[in-house]
Amino acid sequence: MNRRFYIPIITVFVLTTVTTSCTKCFTCIARDQDGVDRYVYPEQCGTDRQISEYTEECEAAYGSFDWTCDCSETQ
């Protein structure tokens, strides 16, 4: 077969592999001063930038109450 036929197929495969492998899923839990879970955010999957925004949202919403946000990657 012609080499030109394989180049687009390989390109699509590589792009698909790269974009899907960079997606991570996280869950954030807001805890009060006593360490009691007060709110569990729904799981968020996305790129590093999206996850960063997700964790900042938790910290901004509950940091004013002196609570902590514990965000961890889910399997």
LUMLUMDO-977605 format. One record per residue: x, y, z of N, C-alpha, C, O in turn; residue number from 1. Coordinates in nm, 3 decimals. Example, Ala and Ser with C-alpha at 12.3 -4.5 7.8 and 13.67 -1.06 7.14 Angstrom:
+---------+---------+---------+---------+---------+---------+---------+---------+---------+---------+---------+---------+------+
!    n.xx !    n.yy !    n.zz !   ca.xx !   ca.yy !   ca.zz !    c.xx !    c.yy !    c.zz !    o.xx !    o.yy !    o.zz ! resi !
+---------+---------+---------+---------+---------+---------+---------+---------+---------+---------+---------+---------+------+
!   1.319 !  -0.569 !   0.780 !   1.230 !  -0.450 !   0.780 !   1.320 !  -0.330 !   0.780 !   1.424 !  -0.332 !   0.846 !    1 !
!   1.285 !  -0.225 !   0.708 !   1.367 !  -0.106 !   0.714 !   1.290 !   0.003 !   0.787 !   1.341 !   0.114 !   0.804 !    2 !
+---------+---------+---------+---------+---------+---------+---------+---------+---------+---------+---------+---------+------+
//
This chain:
+---------+---------+---------+---------+---------+---------+---------+---------+---------+---------+---------+---------+------+
!    n.xx !    n.yy !    n.zz !   ca.xx !   ca.yy !   ca.zz !    c.xx !    c.yy !    c.zz !    o.xx !    o.yy !    o.zz ! resi !
+---------+---------+---------+---------+---------+---------+---------+---------+---------+---------+---------+---------+------+
!   0.082 !  -0.119 !   0.000 !   0.000 !   0.000 !   0.000 !   0.087 !   0.126 !   0.000 !   0.208 !   0.122 !   0.021 !    1 !
!   0.021 !   0.233 !  -0.024 !   0.088 !   0.361 !  -0.032 !   0.121 !   0.414 !   0.108 !   0.040 !   0.402 !   0.200 !    2 !
!   0.238 !   0.474 !   0.124 !   0.279 !   0.529 !   0.253 !   0.190 !   0.644 !   0.297 !   0.171 !   0.665 !   0.417 !    3 !
!   0.136 !   0.717 !   0.204 !   0.049 !   0.831 !   0.238 !  -0.077 !   0.784 !   0.311 !  -0.137 !   0.862 !   0.385 !    4 !
!  -0.115 !   0.664 !   0.291 !  -0.233 !   0.608 !   0.356 !  -0.208 !   0.589 !   0.506 !  -0.299 !   0.611 !   0.587 !    5 !
!  -0.088 !   0.550 !   0.545 !  -0.056 !   0.520 !   0.684 !  -0.032 !   0.644 !   0.769 !  -0.058 !   0.641 !   0.889 !    6 !
!   0.015 !   0.751 !   0.713 !   0.049 !   0.871 !   0.791 !  -0.072 !   0.927 !   0.866 !  -0.060 !   0.953 !   0.985 !    7 !
!  -0.189 !   0.947 !   0.802 !  -0.304 !   0.997 !   0.880 !  -0.351 !   0.899 !   0.988 !  -0.394 !   0.942 !   1.095 !    8 !
!  -0.343 !   0.771 !   0.960 !  -0.385 !   0.672 !   1.059 !  -0.293 !   0.676 !   1.180 !  -0.340 !   0.673 !   1.294 !    9 !
!  -0.165 !   0.681 !   1.157 !  -0.069 !   0.688 !   1.267 !  -0.087 !   0.818 !   1.344 !  -0.080 !   0.817 !   1.467 !   10 !
!  -0.109 !   0.929 !   1.276 !  -0.128 !   1.058 !   1.342 !  -0.251 !   1.054 !   1.433 !  -0.244 !   1.101 !   1.546 !   11 !
!  -0.361 !   1.001 !   1.385 !  -0.482 !   0.992 !   1.467 !  -0.457 !   0.903 !   1.588 !  -0.501 !   0.936 !   1.699 !   12 !
!  -0.391 !   0.793 !   1.570 !  -0.362 !   0.703 !   1.681 !  -0.277 !   0.772 !   1.788 !  -0.307 !   0.763 !   1.907 !   13 !
!  -0.172 !   0.839 !   1.746 !  -0.083 !   0.908 !   1.841 !  -0.158 !   1.019 !   1.914 !  -0.145 !   1.031 !   2.036 !   14 !
!  -0.234 !   1.100 !   1.844 !  -0.308 !   1.208 !   1.908 !  -0.412 !   1.155 !   2.006 !  -0.430 !   1.211 !   2.114 !   15 !
!  -0.479 !   1.050 !   1.970 !  -0.577 !   0.989 !   2.060 !  -0.511 !   0.935 !   2.186 !  -0.563 !   0.953 !   2.296 !   16 !
!  -0.399 !   0.870 !   2.171 !  -0.327 !   0.815 !   2.284 !  -0.277 !   0.925 !   2.377 !  -0.291 !   0.914 !   2.499 !   17 !
!  -0.221 !   1.029 !   2.321 !  -0.166 !   1.139 !   2.402 !  -0.276 !   1.213 !   2.476 !  -0.261 !   1.242 !   2.594 !   18 !
!  -0.386 !   1.245 !   2.410 !  -0.491 !   1.324 !   2.475 !  -0.566 !   1.244 !   2.580 !  -0.609 !   1.303 !   2.679 !   19 !
!  -0.585 !   1.117 !   2.563 !  -0.657 !   1.039 !   2.663 !  -0.569 !   0.999 !   2.780 !  -0.620 !   0.979 !   2.891 !   20 !
!  -0.441 !   0.988 !   2.760 !  -0.353 !   0.948 !   2.870 !  -0.325 !   1.062 !   2.967 !  -0.278 !   1.037 !   3.078 !   21 !
!  -0.352 !   1.185 !   2.928 !  -0.326 !   1.299 !   3.014 !  -0.444 !   1.331 !   3.106 !  -0.434 !   1.420 !   3.190 !   22 !
!  -0.554 !   1.261 !   3.091 !  -0.672 !   1.286 !   3.171 !  -0.661 !   1.213 !   3.304 !  -0.637 !   1.092 !   3.308 !   23 !
!  -0.679 !   1.287 !   3.412 !  -0.676 !   1.230 !   3.546 !  -0.808 !   1.263 !   3.614 !  -0.875 !   1.359 !   3.578 !   24 !
!  -0.844 !   1.183 !   3.713 !  -0.967 !   1.207 !   3.789 !  -0.932 !   1.232 !   3.935 !  -0.852 !   1.159 !   3.994 !   25 !
!  -0.994 !   1.335 !   3.993 !  -0.970 !   1.372 !   4.131 !  -1.102 !   1.391 !   4.205 !  -1.206 !   1.417 !   4.143 !   26 !
!  -1.097 !   1.377 !   4.337 !  -1.210 !   1.408 !   4.424 !  -1.156 !   1.493 !   4.538 !  -1.053 !   1.461 !   4.597 !   27 !
!  -1.226 !   1.601 !   4.568 !  -1.188 !   1.689 !   4.679 !  -1.287 !   1.674 !   4.793 !  -1.407 !   1.661 !   4.772 !   28 !
!  -1.233 !   1.676 !   4.915 !  -1.315 !   1.666 !   5.036 !  -1.284 !   1.787 !   5.123 !  -1.169 !   1.813 !   5.156 !   29 !
!  -1.389 !   1.861 !   5.160 !  -1.374 !   1.976 !   5.250 !  -1.389 !   1.924 !   5.393 !  -1.488 !   1.859 !   5.426 !   30 !
!  -1.289 !   1.954 !   5.477 !  -1.289 !   1.909 !   5.616 !  -1.285 !   2.031 !   5.709 !  -1.217 !   2.130 !   5.681 !   31 !
!  -1.358 !   2.021 !   5.819 !  -1.359 !   2.131 !   5.916 !  -1.235 !   2.124 !   6.005 !  -1.146 !   2.042 !   5.983 !   32 !
!  -1.232 !   2.211 !   6.106 !  -1.114 !   2.220 !   6.193 !  -1.089 !   2.091 !   6.271 !  -0.975 !   2.063 !   6.308 !   33 !
!  -1.195 !   2.013 !   6.294 !  -1.181 !   1.887 !   6.368 !  -1.148 !   1.769 !   6.277 !  -1.136 !   1.656 !   6.325 !   34 !
!  -1.134 !   1.794 !   6.148 !  -1.101 !   1.688 !   6.053 !  -1.222 !   1.607 !   6.008 !  -1.208 !   1.500 !   5.950 !   35 !
!  -1.343 !   1.659 !   6.035 !  -1.465 !   1.590 !   5.994 !  -1.499 !   1.629 !   5.850 !  -1.498 !   1.747 !   5.815 !   36 !
!  -1.528 !   1.529 !   5.768 !  -1.567 !   1.555 !   5.629 !  -1.699 !   1.630 !   5.628 !  -1.799 !   1.581 !   5.681 !   37 !
!  -1.700 !   1.749 !   5.568 !  -1.822 !   1.829 !   5.562 !  -1.884 !   1.832 !   5.423 !  -2.006 !   1.844 !   5.410 !   38 !
!  -1.802 !   1.820 !   5.320 !  -1.855 !   1.820 !   5.184 !  -1.761 !   1.743 !   5.094 !  -1.640 !   1.765 !   5.095 !   39 !
!  -1.817 !   1.653 !   5.015 !  -1.738 !   1.577 !   4.918 !  -1.778 !   1.624 !   4.779 !  -1.893 !   1.608 !   4.737 !   40 !
!  -1.683 !   1.683 !   4.710 !  -1.708 !   1.728 !   4.574 !  -1.725 !   1.607 !   4.482 !  -1.667 !   1.502 !   4.508 !   41 !
!  -1.804 !   1.620 !   4.377 !  -1.813 !   1.510 !   4.280 !  -1.679 !   1.491 !   4.208 !  -1.600 !   1.584 !   4.196 !   42 !
!  -1.657 !   1.370 !   4.163 !  -1.533 !   1.340 !   4.092 !  -1.520 !   1.428 !   3.968 !  -1.616 !   1.447 !   3.893 !   43 !
!  -1.400 !   1.480 !   3.947 !  -1.371 !   1.565 !   3.831 !  -1.256 !   1.504 !   3.753 !  -1.151 !   1.474 !   3.809 !   44 !
!  -1.277 !   1.484 !   3.625 !  -1.173 !   1.432 !   3.538 !  -1.135 !   1.540 !   3.437 !  -1.221 !   1.612 !   3.386 !   45 !
!  -1.006 !   1.550 !   3.409 !  -0.962 !   1.649 !   3.311 !  -0.812 !   1.659 !   3.304 !  -0.738 !   1.576 !   3.358 !   46 !
!  -0.770 !   1.764 !   3.238 !  -0.627 !   1.790 !   3.224 !  -0.573 !   1.850 !   3.352 !  -0.649 !   1.878 !   3.444 !   47 !
!  -0.443 !   1.869 !   3.359 !  -0.381 !   1.928 !   3.478 !  -0.440 !   2.066 !   3.508 !  -0.462 !   2.100 !   3.624 !   48 !
!  -0.464 !   2.144 !   3.406 !  -0.519 !   2.279 !   3.426 !  -0.661 !   2.272 !   3.483 !  -0.695 !   2.348 !   3.574 !   49 !
!  -0.744 !   2.182 !   3.432 !  -0.880 !   2.167 !   3.481 !  -0.881 !   2.119 !   3.626 !  -0.963 !   2.163 !   3.707 !   50 !
!  -0.791 !   2.028 !   3.659 !  -0.782 !   1.978 !   3.796 !  -0.734 !   2.088 !   3.889 !  -0.781 !   2.098 !   4.002 !   51 !
!  -0.641 !   2.169 !   3.844 !  -0.593 !   2.281 !   3.924 !  -0.707 !   2.378 !   3.955 !  -0.719 !   2.425 !   4.068 !   52 !
!  -0.789 !   2.409 !   3.856 !  -0.904 !   2.496 !   3.878 !  -1.004 !   2.433 !   3.975 !  -1.064 !   2.502 !   4.057 !   53 !
!  -1.021 !   2.303 !   3.966 !  -1.112 !   2.229 !   4.053 !  -1.066 !   2.237 !   4.199 !  -1.147 !   2.261 !   4.288 !   54 !
!  -0.936 !   2.218 !   4.223 !  -0.886 !   2.224 !   4.359 !  -0.889 !   2.367 !   4.413 !  -0.916 !   2.389 !   4.531 !   55 !
!  -0.860 !   2.465 !   4.327 !  -0.867 !   2.604 !   4.369 !  -1.009 !   2.644 !   4.407 !  -1.030 !   2.724 !   4.498 !   56 !
!  -1.107 !   2.589 !   4.336 !  -1.247 !   2.618 !   4.367 !  -1.282 !   2.570 !   4.508 !  -1.348 !   2.642 !   4.584 !   57 !
!  -1.238 !   2.451 !   4.542 !  -1.263 !   2.397 !   4.676 !  -1.195 !   2.483 !   4.782 !  -1.255 !   2.516 !   4.884 !   58 !
!  -1.069 !   2.518 !   4.758 !  -0.995 !   2.599 !   4.855 !  -1.056 !   2.737 !   4.872 !  -1.059 !   2.790 !   4.983 !   59 !
!  -1.104 !   2.796 !   4.765 !  -1.165 !   2.929 !   4.772 !  -1.298 !   2.923 !   4.845 !  -1.330 !   3.013 !   4.923 !   60 !
!  -1.376 !   2.819 !   4.822 !  -1.509 !   2.810 !   4.884 !  -1.501 !   2.780 !   5.033 !  -1.580 !   2.834 !   5.111 !   61 !
!  -1.409 !   2.694 !   5.073 !  -1.406 !   2.651 !   5.213 !  -1.288 !   2.705 !   5.292 !  -1.286 !   2.691 !   5.415 !   62 !
!  -1.192 !   2.766 !   5.227 !  -1.079 !   2.823 !   5.299 !  -1.119 !   2.939 !   5.388 !  -1.055 !   2.963 !   5.490 !   63 !
!  -1.225 !   3.010 !   5.351 !  -1.271 !   3.123 !   5.432 !  -1.331 !   3.076 !   5.565 !  -1.342 !   3.156 !   5.658 !   64 !
!  -1.369 !   2.948 !   5.575 !  -1.422 !   2.893 !   5.700 !  -1.313 !   2.829 !   5.784 !  -1.341 !   2.768 !   5.888 !   65 !
!  -1.189 !   2.842 !   5.742 !  -1.077 !   2.776 !   5.809 !  -1.083 !   2.625 !   5.795 !  -1.034 !   2.551 !   5.880 !   66 !
!  -1.145 !   2.579 !   5.687 !  -1.150 !   2.436 !   5.658 !  -1.040 !   2.404 !   5.559 !  -0.985 !   2.492 !   5.494 !   67 !
!  -1.010 !   2.277 !   5.547 !  -0.909 !   2.235 !   5.450 !  -0.974 !   2.155 !   5.339 !  -1.078 !   2.091 !   5.358 !   68 !
!  -0.913 !   2.158 !   5.224 !  -0.957 !   2.077 !   5.112 !  -0.851 !   1.974 !   5.081 !  -0.736 !   2.008 !   5.053 !   69 !
!  -0.890 !   1.851 !   5.087 !  -0.799 !   1.741 !   5.056 !  -0.841 !   1.682 !   4.923 !  -0.945 !   1.618 !   4.912 !   70 !
!  -0.759 !   1.704 !   4.821 !  -0.790 !   1.655 !   4.686 !  -0.694 !   1.542 !   4.652 !  -0.572 !   1.555 !   4.665 !   71 !
!  -0.751 !   1.431 !   4.608 !  -0.666 !   1.317 !   4.574 !  -0.714 !   1.252 !   4.446 !  -0.832 !   1.259 !   4.410 !   72 !
!  -0.621 !   1.189 !   4.380 !  -0.652 !   1.122 !   4.253 !  -0.730 !   0.994 !   4.281 !  -0.697 !   0.918 !   4.372 !   73 !
!  -0.833 !   0.972 !   4.202 !  -0.914 !   0.851 !   4.214 !  -0.871 !   0.752 !   4.108 !  -0.816 !   0.789 !   4.004 !   74 !
!  -0.896 !   0.628 !   4.135 !  -0.857 !   0.522 !   4.042 !  -0.967 !   0.492 !   3.944 !  -0.950 !   0.405 !   3.858 !   75 !
+---------+---------+---------+---------+---------+---------+---------+---------+---------+---------+---------+---------+------+
//
